[in-house]
């Protein structure tokens, strides 16, 4: 019981730092863009470069933990993330800022997946849902305080100060990991698939860079298309390579587990839609409605507050209804609430916006809790390192696609009206597009068996009595 309580809290320091950083940054993007003399949409590269870095280095996070020890890798990852934060604070151009965010991503690629791996290896399956909820409750405090904190710092001080928040949190994480983490290693570990790492890393990086730089931001349009094409080719080469080698860096064979497959495929679709929210919502409130960063942050924090509340009752909901029922219905409801964001106007009462965001945050939080828990319900303990790596890659890749897709939908809406500047009326098509993609995830979850993940959720299927017994 002591392990089930303490380990999630230690891992939560990494999630808290990562989530606080992303939400503070999202609120401050318009101010950063103005200070650097850039179009705010171009700052999507700062969000995407971080996610690209995660997608590149997450595949080797499990191998690194097995090779060098989970505690060692976790502490070094926190240190690299802190160094990236200092580089962000010193940035004076878009290129420098994007590179600094990439460095941050190198740390994030190791600290969260390795921390989750320690959790999965330390907690019994029957306590997994509660342990994941314990992990994410402190971590969700970051998104709650992040938007108003980022708005206050940007308005009252300067946006550079937002990156110094990470330093004391990172130091606390290093000290806690030193005290409470076991330096877990695997004695029988496969060799690193270096060719696969190069193919997957360069392929994912090229693909995401091409998608994120479309629209003539940072790179010419022809270069963006070339990066996208090269990324697709390299990812295809990795798929062929992965079938030939015995120990590929990304093990796609793990998709043979039905619960893991549903979590990866359905979860990716859901995250593509929700991944656009941190990009679209602050832009709509600030560029579309004319709010300053502080007032924008005081509104957007409501979604995280709803998510924080849902974590306290998610385990009971899953125990009562089971994974398939919750994931299938909840995906539709969460997508519908995401689409409602596009109906907001400058005249919409702020209290109503906060209420919608609060409820939407509840349903999205329930979906993420269920997806993260069922993903490992049937995975063999020997495959846990590879499973966490693959799931984390899919998660970050889908979030990156979400940012790029949301920006593309927003730009397309403006260009449809024959202009390049973004206006308030351009946001509803973007929200509708990303909500549609999230809603499609329900198709993956419907294929789950009614009893899927019962060992994890504690849900019991009541079997109907045979006709002969009813008499």
Residue pairs with C-beta under 8 A, 6 or more apart in sequence:
3 122
3 123
4 122
4 123
4 124
4 127
4 130
4 131
4 134
5 134
6 180
7 118
7 119
7 122
7 123
7 131
7 180
7 181
8 119
8 123
8 131
8 132
8 134
8 135
9 134
9 135
9 138
9 176
10 115
10 173
10 176
10 177
10 180
10 181
11 112
11 115
11 116
11 118
11 119
11 135
12 134
12 135
12 136
12 137
12 138
12 139
13 78
13 138
13 169
13 170
13 172
13 173
13 176
14 74
14 77
14 78
14 108
14 111
14 112
14 115
14 173
15 112
15 115
15 135
15 136
15 138
15 139
15 142
16 138
16 139
16 141
16 142
16 169
17 78
17 81
17 142
17 166
17 169
17 170
17 173
18 81
18 108
18 111
18 112
18 142
19 139
19 140
19 142
19 143
19 146
20 142
20 143
20 145
20 146
20 149
20 165
20 166
20 169
21 85
21 104
21 142
21 146
21 162
21 163
21 165
21 166
22 47
22 50
22 146
22 278
23 142
23 143
23 146
23 147
23 150
23 278
23 300
23 301
23 304
24 146
24 147
24 149
24 150
24 153
24 162
24 165
25 32
25 46
25 47
25 150
25 162
26 47
26 147
26 150
26 278
26 279
26 281
26 282
26 300
27 146
27 147
27 150
27 151
27 154
27 282
27 293
27 296
27 297
27 300
28 150
28 151
28 153
28 154
28 159
28 162
28 293
29 40
29 43
29 46
29 279
29 282
29 283
30 40
30 282
30 283
30 286
30 287
30 293
31 154
31 159
31 293
32 43
32 46
32 97
32 159
33 39
33 40
33 42
33 43
34 40
35 159
36 92
36 93
36 94
36 97
38 94
39 217
40 283
40 287
40 422
41 215
41 217
41 283
41 407
41 410
41 411
41 422
42 94
42 217
42 218
43 94
44 212
44 217
44 279
44 403
44 404
44 407
45 94
45 98
45 212
45 213
45 217
45 218
46 94
46 97
46 98
46 101
47 101
47 278
47 279
47 400
47 403
48 208
48 209
48 211
48 212
48 400
48 403
48 404
49 98
49 99
49 101
49 102
49 105
49 209
49 212
50 101
50 102
50 104
50 105
50 108
51 105
51 208
51 396
51 397
51 399
51 400
51 403
52 102
52 105
52 204
52 205
52 208
52 209
52 212
52 400
53 101
53 102
53 103
53 104
53 105
53 106
53 108
53 109
54 105
54 108
54 109
54 392
54 393
54 396
55 201
55 204
55 205
55 208
55 393
55 396
55 397
55 400
56 105
56 109
56 200
56 201
56 204
56 205
57 105
57 106
57 109
57 110
57 201
58 109
58 110
58 113
58 389
58 392
58 393
58 396
59 196
59 197
59 200
59 201
59 249
59 250
59 389
59 390
59 393
60 192
60 197
60 249
60 389
61 73
61 109
61 110
61 113
61 114
61 117
61 388
61 389
61 392
62 113
62 114
62 117
62 385
62 386
62 388
62 389
63 189
63 190
63 192
63 249
63 385
63 389
64 73
64 110
64 114
65 73
65 74
65 114
65 117
65 184
65 185
65 385
66 185
66 186
66 189
66 385
67 185
67 189
67 192
68 185
69 183
69 184
69 185
70 114
70 117
70 118
70 181
70 182
70 183
70 184
70 185
71 118
71 177
71 178
71 181
71 182
71 183
71 184
72 183
73 110
73 114
74 110
74 111
74 114
74 115
74 118
74 173
74 177
74 181
75 173
75 174
75 177
75 178
76 110
77 107
77 108
77 109
77 110
77 111
77 114
78 107
78 111
78 170
78 173
78 174
78 177
79 107
79 170
79 174
80 103
80 104
80 106
80 107
80 110
81 104
81 107
81 108
81 111
81 166
81 170
82 107
82 166
82 167
82 170
82 171
83 103
83 107
84 100
84 101
84 102
84 103
84 104
84 105
84 106
84 107
85 104
85 163
85 164
85 166
85 167
85 170
86 163
86 167
87 96
87 99
87 100
87 103
87 104
88 97
88 100
88 101
88 104
88 163
89 160
89 161
89 163
89 164
90 96
90 100
90 160
91 97
91 100
94 218
95 218
98 218
109 392
111 173
112 392
113 388
113 389
113 392
116 135
116 388
116 392
117 184
117 384
117 385
117 388
118 181
118 182
118 184
119 131
119 132
119 135
120 128
120 376
120 384
120 388
121 184
121 381
121 384
122 182
123 131
125 377
125 455
125 456
126 455
126 456
126 458
128 373
128 376
128 456
129 314
129 315
129 318
129 369
129 373
129 456
129 457
129 458
130 315
132 369
132 372
132 373
133 311
133 312
133 314
133 315
133 369
136 311
136 365
136 368
136 369
137 308
137 311
137 312
140 304
140 307
140 308
140 311
140 365
141 308
142 304
143 301
143 303
143 304
143 307
144 301
144 304
144 305
144 308
145 301
146 297
146 301
146 304
147 282
147 296
147 297
147 298
147 299
147 300
147 301
147 304
148 294
148 297
148 298
148 301
149 162
149 165
149 297
150 162
150 293
150 297
151 292
151 293
151 294
151 295
151 296
151 297
151 298
152 294
152 297
153 159
153 161
153 162
154 162
154 293
154 294
155 292
155 293
155 294
156 294
186 385
190 246
190 247
191 247
192 249
193 245
193 247
193 248
193 249
195 241
195 245
196 238
196 241
196 242
196 245
196 248
196 249
196 250
197 249
199 234
199 235
199 237
199 238
199 241
200 234
200 235
200 238
200 249
200 250
202 234
203 230
203 231
203 232
203 233
203 234
203 235
203 237
203 238
204 231
204 235
204 393
204 397
205 231
206 227
206 228
206 230
206 231
206 234
207 227
207 228
207 231
207 232
207 234
207 235
208 231
208 397
208 400
208 401
208 404
209 219
209 224
209 227
209 231
210 224
210 225
210 226
210 227
210 228
210 229
210 230
210 231
211 224
211 228
211 400
211 401
211 404
211 405
211 408
212 400
212 403
212 404
212 407
213 219
213 223
213 224
213 227
214 221
214 224
214 225
214 228
214 404
214 408
215 221
215 224
215 407
215 408
215 411
216 224
219 227
238 250
239 252
241 248
242 248
242 250
242 251
242 252
249 389
250 389
250 390
250 393
251 383
251 386
251 387
251 389
251 390
252 390
254 260
254 379
254 383
254 386
254 387
254 390
255 261
255 264
255 265
257 378
257 379
258 378
258 447
258 448
258 449
258 452
259 323
259 374
259 375
259 377
259 378
259 448
259 452
259 453
260 375
260 376
260 377
260 378
260 379
260 387
260 391
261 444
262 327
262 374
262 444
262 445
262 447
262 448
262 452
263 371
263 372
263 374
263 375
263 391
264 375
264 390
264 391
264 394
265 444
266 327
266 331
266 371
266 441
266 442
266 443
266 444
266 445
267 371
267 375
267 391
267 394
267 395
267 398
267 441
268 394
268 395
268 397
268 398
268 441
269 398
269 437
269 438
269 440
269 441
269 444
270 331
270 334
270 335
270 367
270 371
270 438
270 441
271 395
271 398
271 399
271 402
272 398
272 399
272 401
272 402
272 405
272 434
272 437
272 438
273 335
273 338
273 402
273 434
273 435
273 436
273 437
273 438
273 439
274 334
274 338
274 364
274 402
274 434
274 438
275 398
275 399
275 400
275 401
275 402
275 403
275 406
276 402
276 403
276 405
276 406
276 407
276 409
276 430
276 434
277 303
277 338
277 341
277 434
278 403
279 403
279 406
279 407
280 341
280 406
280 410
280 427
280 430
280 431
280 434
281 300
281 341
282 293
282 296
282 297
282 300
283 410
283 422
283 427
284 341
284 344
284 424
284 427
285 291
285 295
285 296
285 299
285 300
286 292
286 293
286 296
287 422
288 346
288 422
288 423
288 424
288 426
288 427
289 344
289 345
289 346
289 424
290 346
291 299
299 350
299 353
299 354
299 357
300 357
302 353
302 354
302 355
302 357
302 358
302 361
303 357
303 358
303 360
303 361
303 364
304 361
305 358
305 361
306 357
306 358
306 359
306 360
306 361
306 362
306 365
307 361
307 362
307 364
307 365
307 368
308 365
309 362
310 361
310 362
310 363
310 365
310 366
310 369
311 365
311 369
314 365
314 366
314 369
314 370
315 457
315 458
317 326
317 366
318 326
318 369
318 370
318 373
318 457
318 458
318 459
319 457
319 458
319 459
320 459
321 459
322 450
322 451
322 452
322 453
322 454
322 457
322 459
322 461
323 370
323 373
323 374
323 377
323 445
323 448
323 452
323 453
323 456
323 457
323 459
324 445
324 446
324 448
324 449
324 450
324 452
325 450
326 366
326 370
327 367
327 370
327 371
327 374
327 442
327 445
327 448
328 442
328 445
328 446
328 448
329 442
330 363
330 366
330 367
330 370
331 367
331 438
331 439
331 441
331 442
331 445
332 439
332 442
333 363
334 360
334 363
334 364
334 366
334 367
334 438
335 435
335 436
335 438
335 439
335 441
336 435
336 439
337 356
337 359
337 360
337 363
338 360
338 364
338 431
338 434
338 435
338 438
339 431
339 432
339 435
339 436
340 356
340 360
341 356
341 357
341 360
341 427
341 431
342 427
342 428
342 429
342 430
342 431
342 432
342 435
343 428
344 353
344 356
344 427
345 424
346 424
373 453
373 456
373 457
374 448
374 452
374 453
374 456
374 457
375 387
375 391
376 384
376 387
376 388
376 456
377 452
377 453
377 455
377 456
378 453
379 387
402 434
405 433
405 434
405 437
406 430
406 433
406 434
409 429
409 430
409 433
409 434
410 422
410 426
410 427
410 430
411 422
412 429
413 425
413 426
413 427
413 429
413 430
414 420
414 421
414 422
414 423
414 426
417 423
417 425
417 426
450 461
451 459
451 461
453 459
454 460
454 461
